[in-house]
Amino acid sequence: MSDDLGTAGDTGALVVAEALDWVGTPYRHQGSRKGVGCDCLGLLIGVWRAIYGAVPEEPGPYTVDWAETGGPDRFLEAARRHCREKPVIEAEAGDLILFRWRENLPAKHAAILVAPDRFVHAYEGSAVVVSALVPQWRKRIAAAFAFPVR
């Protein structure tokens, strides 16, 4: 590997540091500006921009209840296009985790794991926060992904 490319651990550390820097950003549906406002997708977009310079694709407009209407698993499919899926049991700090509220619905919520038992996410009605990965959250994990090595 050349010297200008990092390792997965380096990328994970960058992702964790950037995600933690967003803590306190108010929740704003479809927002993606640190300190101004974001939702869970906006947090991912903002972290991606900070690390890679530009997002690989724009999500387009979406409603708050887009996942409740069923249809394709757009969040999961996009993550598979741009990140490396891994077994949930192997998720580590710096990885993207997607949550599914109900088994028959698309994954709707995203977060960044910052420790084996903690994650950063935009909490609707509040802000970007660090939460404990308690059993109620853990059982809703739909998939885990490693960000591309920077």
C-alpha positions as CSV (number, residue, x, y, z in Angstrom):
1,M,0.0,0.0,0.0
2,S,1.4,3.4,-0.9
3,D,2.2,6.0,1.8
4,D,-0.6,8.4,0.7
5,L,-3.3,5.8,1.4
6,G,-4.4,5.2,4.9
7,T,-5.5,2.0,6.6
8,A,-8.9,1.0,7.7
9,G,-8.0,1.9,11.3
10,D,-6.8,5.4,10.2
11,T,-10.1,5.9,8.3
12,G,-12.1,4.7,11.3
13,A,-10.3,7.1,13.6
14,L,-11.0,10.0,11.2
15,V,-14.7,9.0,11.0
16,V,-15.1,8.8,14.8
17,A,-13.3,12.2,15.3
18,E,-15.5,13.9,12.7
19,A,-18.7,12.3,14.0
20,L,-18.0,13.4,17.5
21,D,-17.4,16.9,16.3
22,W,-21.0,17.0,15.1
23,V,-22.4,16.3,18.6
24,G,-24.7,19.1,19.6
25,T,-25.8,20.0,16.0
26,P,-29.5,20.5,16.1
27,Y,-31.8,18.0,14.4
28,R,-33.1,19.3,11.1
29,H,-34.9,17.1,8.5
30,Q,-32.7,16.9,5.3
31,G,-30.0,19.1,6.9
32,S,-26.3,18.3,6.6
33,R,-24.5,21.3,8.1
34,K,-22.4,20.9,11.2
35,G,-23.5,23.2,14.0
36,V,-26.5,24.3,11.9
37,G,-28.7,21.2,11.5
38,C,-28.9,17.7,10.2
39,D,-30.8,14.5,10.3
40,C,-29.2,11.0,10.5
41,L,-28.5,10.9,6.7
42,G,-27.2,14.5,6.9
43,L,-24.8,13.5,9.6
44,L,-23.4,10.8,7.3
45,I,-23.3,13.2,4.3
46,G,-21.4,15.7,6.4
47,V,-18.9,13.2,7.8
48,W,-18.4,11.8,4.3
49,R,-17.7,15.3,2.9
50,A,-15.3,16.1,5.6
51,I,-13.3,13.0,5.0
52,Y,-13.6,12.4,1.2
53,G,-14.4,15.9,-0.1
54,A,-17.6,15.1,-1.9
55,V,-20.5,12.7,-1.5
56,P,-20.7,9.9,-4.1
57,E,-24.4,10.6,-4.7
58,E,-27.1,13.0,-3.5
59,P,-30.1,11.4,-1.8
60,G,-32.7,13.8,-3.3
61,P,-35.7,15.0,-1.3
62,Y,-37.3,12.6,1.1
63,T,-40.2,12.7,3.6
64,V,-39.9,12.0,7.3
65,D,-42.0,8.9,6.9
66,W,-40.5,7.6,3.6
67,A,-39.6,4.2,5.1
68,E,-43.0,3.5,6.6
69,T,-44.5,3.4,3.1
70,G,-42.5,0.3,2.3
71,G,-40.8,0.0,-1.1
72,P,-37.1,-0.5,-1.8
73,D,-34.5,-0.5,1.0
74,R,-32.9,2.7,-0.4
75,F,-30.7,3.4,2.5
76,L,-29.3,-0.1,2.7
77,E,-28.8,-0.2,-1.1
78,A,-26.9,3.1,-1.1
79,A,-24.6,1.9,1.7
80,R,-23.8,-1.2,-0.2
81,R,-22.9,0.9,-3.3
82,H,-20.4,3.0,-1.4
83,C,-19.2,1.1,1.7
84,R,-18.1,-2.4,2.5
85,E,-20.7,-4.5,4.3
86,K,-19.5,-6.6,7.2
87,P,-21.1,-8.9,9.7
88,V,-22.8,-6.8,12.5
89,I,-20.9,-8.8,15.1
90,E,-17.6,-7.4,13.5
91,A,-18.7,-3.7,13.6
92,E,-16.1,-1.5,15.2
93,A,-15.5,2.2,15.9
94,G,-15.8,4.2,12.7
95,D,-18.3,1.9,11.1
96,L,-21.7,2.9,9.8
97,I,-24.7,1.1,11.3
98,L,-28.2,1.1,9.9
99,F,-31.3,0.4,11.9
100,R,-34.6,-1.0,10.9
101,W,-37.6,-0.2,13.2
102,R,-39.6,-3.3,12.0
103,E,-38.5,-6.4,10.2
104,N,-40.8,-5.8,7.2
105,L,-39.7,-2.2,6.6
106,P,-36.6,-0.6,5.0
107,A,-33.7,0.5,7.2
108,K,-34.5,4.0,8.2
109,H,-32.0,5.3,10.7
110,A,-28.2,5.6,10.5
111,A,-25.4,6.1,13.0
112,I,-21.7,5.9,13.4
113,L,-20.2,3.5,16.0
114,V,-17.7,5.3,18.1
115,A,-17.0,2.5,20.6
116,P,-18.2,-1.1,21.0
117,D,-21.2,0.1,23.1
118,R,-21.7,3.7,21.9
119,F,-22.8,5.5,18.7
120,V,-23.3,9.0,17.3
121,H,-26.6,9.8,15.6
122,A,-29.0,12.6,14.9
123,Y,-31.8,12.1,17.3
124,E,-35.2,13.4,15.9
125,G,-36.5,16.3,17.9
126,S,-33.2,16.9,19.6
127,A,-29.7,17.0,18.2
128,V,-26.7,14.9,17.3
129,V,-25.9,12.9,20.4
130,V,-23.9,10.0,21.6
131,S,-26.1,7.1,22.7
132,A,-25.5,3.8,24.4
133,L,-25.9,0.8,22.2
134,V,-28.3,-0.9,24.6
135,P,-30.3,-4.0,23.7
136,Q,-33.3,-2.0,22.4
137,W,-31.0,-0.4,19.8
138,R,-28.8,-3.4,19.1
139,K,-31.8,-5.6,18.1
140,R,-32.8,-3.1,15.5
141,I,-29.4,-3.1,13.6
142,A,-30.1,-4.1,10.0
143,A,-26.5,-3.9,8.7
144,A,-23.0,-2.6,9.4
145,F,-20.5,-1.1,6.9
146,A,-16.9,0.0,6.9
147,F,-16.3,3.4,5.2
148,P,-13.8,3.2,2.3
149,V,-10.2,3.4,3.2
150,R,-9.0,7.0,2.8
